[in-house]
């Protein structure tokens, strides 16, 4: 069980696998007013930066689930590095359908809503692990402005324009599901740059170290095309944010 190899390569040097900087992640933790002992579940936890830093800074207790063996191992190393290995657990596995044995105070899925078949299904999945009065965190793209054509949407790595909503429409969709939106922290173009552009140096270094690898041609193709695609499309059209929801 693992994610596609290209992501393990391109994001192998990332601590945060979405368009958030450490400062944005810290802002989110502060905004949630986390207290020691808060139980947090993170589905699609990547390299564990959210749970590890919040355990270090706020004393939370966390469980993360991720399909990438590499990222799961990096998360465990990060927990040891920050001295919080006794507070957080990382499981290499499929987060789709995962329900915590013990109800949690915060249930999160940041950038992996495919595990529930979309935003609605992922919210329903997270709610199964959440205590009454707890907070759901959803990290999701939205259109900063609508692409002019379906081809432009595909260049943003969407299947179609209908994949994402404008920000007011996304917030309205949470309301229609019966949730209060109690906080949000949004990525900006600089934090998008740090997520996307940091992959390019990683891929170049990987190519230098693995010139004969059978996967080198695909990595080379991605490195050549990504800067222009990103600057022309994703950076201009696509936003991303984390939204804190509480059931009414």
C-alpha positions as CSV (number, residue, x, y, z in Angstrom):
1,X,0.0,0.0,0.0
2,X,1.5,3.3,-1.0
3,X,0.8,6.5,-3.0
4,X,2.0,7.0,-6.6
5,X,5.8,7.1,-6.7
6,X,6.0,10.5,-8.3
7,X,4.6,12.1,-5.1
8,X,7.0,10.2,-2.9
9,X,9.8,11.6,-5.0
10,X,8.6,15.2,-5.6
11,X,7.5,15.8,-2.0
12,X,10.1,13.7,-0.2
13,X,11.7,16.9,1.3
14,X,8.3,18.4,2.3
15,X,7.2,18.5,5.9
16,X,3.8,19.9,4.9
17,X,2.1,18.3,1.9
18,X,-0.3,21.0,1.1
19,X,0.0,24.8,0.3
20,X,0.6,25.7,4.0
21,X,3.8,27.1,5.5
22,X,4.8,26.4,9.1
23,X,3.5,29.9,9.9
24,X,0.1,29.1,8.5
25,X,0.0,25.8,10.4
26,X,0.9,27.6,13.6
27,X,-1.9,30.2,12.9
28,X,-4.4,27.4,12.5
29,X,-3.4,25.8,15.8
30,X,-3.6,29.1,17.7
31,X,-7.0,29.8,16.1
32,X,-8.4,26.6,17.3
33,X,-7.4,27.4,20.9
34,X,-6.0,24.0,21.5
35,X,-5.6,22.8,25.1
36,X,-3.3,20.1,26.6
37,X,-4.8,16.7,26.2
38,X,-6.9,17.6,23.1
39,X,-7.4,14.5,21.0
40,X,-6.8,15.0,17.3
41,X,-7.3,12.5,14.4
42,X,-5.6,13.4,11.1
43,X,-6.7,11.3,8.1
44,X,-4.0,11.6,5.3
45,X,-1.5,12.9,7.8
46,X,1.5,13.0,5.5
47,X,4.8,13.6,7.3
48,X,3.0,14.4,10.5
49,X,3.9,18.1,10.8
50,X,0.5,19.2,12.1
51,X,0.2,16.6,14.8
52,X,3.9,16.8,15.9
53,X,4.1,20.6,16.1
54,X,0.7,20.8,17.9
55,X,1.8,18.1,20.3
56,X,5.0,20.1,21.0
57,X,3.3,23.5,21.2
58,X,-0.1,22.7,22.7
59,X,0.2,19.3,24.3
60,X,-2.3,17.6,22.1
61,X,-2.6,13.8,21.7
62,X,-2.8,12.7,18.1
63,X,-3.2,9.8,15.6
64,X,-2.3,10.1,12.0
65,X,-3.1,7.7,9.1
66,X,-1.4,7.9,5.7
67,X,-0.9,5.6,2.7
68,X,2.7,6.7,2.0
69,X,5.3,4.5,3.8
70,X,7.9,7.2,3.3
71,X,5.8,10.0,4.8
72,X,4.6,7.7,7.7
73,X,8.3,7.0,8.5
74,X,9.2,10.7,8.3
75,X,6.3,11.5,10.6
76,X,7.6,9.0,13.3
77,X,11.1,10.6,12.9
78,X,9.7,14.1,13.3
79,X,7.8,13.0,16.5
80,X,11.1,11.7,17.9
81,X,12.9,14.9,16.8
82,X,10.4,17.1,18.7
83,X,10.2,14.8,21.7
84,X,6.5,14.0,21.3
85,X,6.7,10.3,20.3
86,X,4.7,9.4,23.4
87,X,1.9,11.8,22.4
88,X,1.4,11.0,18.7
89,X,0.9,7.8,16.8
90,X,1.3,7.3,13.0
91,X,-0.2,4.4,11.2
92,X,0.8,3.4,7.6
93,X,-2.6,2.5,6.2
94,X,-5.6,3.5,4.2
95,X,-7.5,6.4,5.8
96,X,-10.6,5.8,3.8
97,X,-13.2,4.4,6.2
98,X,-11.0,4.8,9.2
99,X,-12.9,5.5,12.4
100,X,-11.2,6.1,15.8
101,X,-11.9,3.7,18.6
102,X,-12.1,6.6,21.1
103,X,-13.9,9.7,20.1
104,X,-11.7,12.7,19.4
105,X,-12.0,16.5,19.9
106,X,-10.7,17.4,16.5
107,X,-11.1,15.3,13.3
108,X,-9.1,16.5,10.3
109,X,-8.6,15.8,6.7
110,X,-6.4,18.4,5.0
111,X,-6.2,18.0,1.3
112,X,-7.2,14.4,0.9
113,X,-11.0,14.5,0.7
114,X,-10.8,11.8,-2.0
115,X,-10.8,9.3,1.0
116,X,-14.5,10.0,1.4
117,X,-15.4,10.4,-2.2
118,X,-15.4,14.2,-1.9
119,X,-16.0,16.9,0.8
120,X,-19.5,15.6,1.9
121,X,-18.4,12.0,2.3
122,X,-15.2,13.0,4.1
123,X,-17.2,15.2,6.5
124,X,-19.5,12.3,7.2
125,X,-16.5,10.0,7.8
126,X,-14.8,12.4,10.2
127,X,-18.0,12.9,12.1
128,X,-18.0,9.2,13.0
129,X,-14.8,9.7,15.1
130,X,-15.9,13.1,16.6
131,X,-17.2,13.7,20.1
132,X,-20.3,15.8,20.5
133,X,-19.2,19.5,20.3
134,X,-16.0,18.6,18.5
135,X,-14.4,20.3,15.5
136,X,-14.0,19.0,12.0
137,X,-11.1,20.4,9.9
138,X,-11.4,20.2,6.1
139,X,-8.6,21.3,3.9
140,X,-9.9,21.8,0.4
141,X,-9.1,23.7,-2.8
142,X,-11.5,26.4,-4.2
143,X,-11.4,28.7,-7.2
144,X,-10.0,32.1,-6.6
145,X,-11.6,32.9,-9.9
146,X,-13.3,30.6,-12.3
147,X,-11.2,29.2,-15.1
148,X,-12.2,30.4,-18.6
149,X,-12.4,26.9,-20.0
150,X,-12.5,23.3,-19.0
151,X,-9.0,22.9,-20.4
152,X,-7.8,25.6,-18.0
153,X,-9.4,23.7,-15.1
154,X,-7.5,20.6,-16.2
155,X,-4.3,22.5,-16.2
156,X,-5.0,23.1,-12.5
157,X,-5.1,19.3,-12.1
158,X,-8.9,19.3,-11.7
159,X,-11.1,17.0,-13.8
160,X,-13.4,19.9,-14.6
161,X,-14.5,23.3,-13.4
162,X,-17.2,21.7,-11.3
163,X,-14.6,19.9,-9.2
164,X,-14.2,23.0,-7.0
165,X,-16.3,26.0,-5.9
166,X,-15.7,29.6,-5.4
167,X,-14.9,30.4,-1.8
168,X,-18.4,31.9,-0.9
169,X,-20.0,28.8,-2.5
170,X,-17.7,26.5,-0.6
171,X,-18.6,28.1,2.7
172,X,-22.3,28.0,1.8
173,X,-22.0,24.3,1.1
174,X,-20.8,23.7,4.7
175,X,-23.8,25.7,6.0
176,X,-26.2,23.7,3.9
177,X,-24.8,20.5,5.5
178,X,-25.7,21.8,8.9
179,X,-22.3,23.1,10.1
180,X,-21.2,26.4,11.5
181,X,-18.0,27.6,10.1
182,X,-16.1,28.7,13.2
183,X,-12.6,29.4,11.7
184,X,-10.7,29.3,8.5
185,X,-7.0,29.8,7.5
186,X,-6.3,30.3,3.8
187,X,-3.2,29.7,1.8
188,X,-1.8,32.6,-0.3
189,X,0.3,32.6,-3.4
190,X,3.5,32.6,-1.4
191,X,2.5,29.5,0.5
192,X,1.4,27.9,-2.8
193,X,4.9,28.7,-4.1
194,X,6.6,27.0,-1.2
195,X,4.5,23.9,-1.7
196,X,4.9,23.7,-5.5
197,X,8.3,25.2,-6.2
198,X,10.0,23.3,-3.4
199,X,9.3,20.1,-5.4
200,X,11.4,21.3,-8.4
201,X,14.7,21.2,-6.5
202,X,13.8,17.9,-4.9
203,X,13.1,16.4,-8.3
204,X,16.3,17.8,-9.8
205,X,18.4,16.4,-7.0
206,X,16.7,13.0,-7.4
207,X,17.5,13.0,-11.1
208,X,21.1,13.8,-10.4
209,X,21.3,10.9,-7.9
210,X,19.3,8.4,-10.0
211,X,20.1,9.0,-13.7
212,X,19.6,5.4,-14.7
213,X,16.3,4.8,-12.7
214,X,13.5,3.6,-14.9
215,X,11.3,6.3,-13.5
216,X,13.8,9.1,-14.4
217,X,12.0,10.0,-17.7
218,X,8.7,10.7,-15.9
219,X,10.4,12.8,-13.2
220,X,12.3,14.7,-15.9
221,X,9.1,15.4,-17.8
222,X,7.3,16.7,-14.7
223,X,10.3,18.9,-13.7
224,X,10.3,20.4,-17.2
225,X,6.6,21.1,-17.4
226,X,5.6,22.0,-13.9
227,X,7.0,25.5,-13.4
228,X,5.2,26.9,-16.4
229,X,2.0,25.0,-15.8
230,X,1.9,26.0,-12.1
231,X,2.7,29.7,-12.8
232,X,0.1,29.9,-15.7
233,X,-2.8,28.1,-14.0
234,X,-2.7,26.8,-10.4
235,X,-1.1,30.0,-9.0
236,X,-3.6,32.2,-10.8
237,X,-6.9,30.2,-10.4
238,X,-6.7,27.9,-7.4
239,X,-7.0,28.7,-3.7
240,X,-6.7,26.4,-0.8
241,X,-7.8,26.6,2.8
242,X,-8.5,24.8,6.1
243,X,-12.1,25.3,7.4
244,X,-13.1,24.5,11.0
245,X,-16.7,23.2,11.3
246,X,-19.0,22.5,14.2
247,X,-22.3,20.7,13.8
248,X,-25.4,22.6,14.7
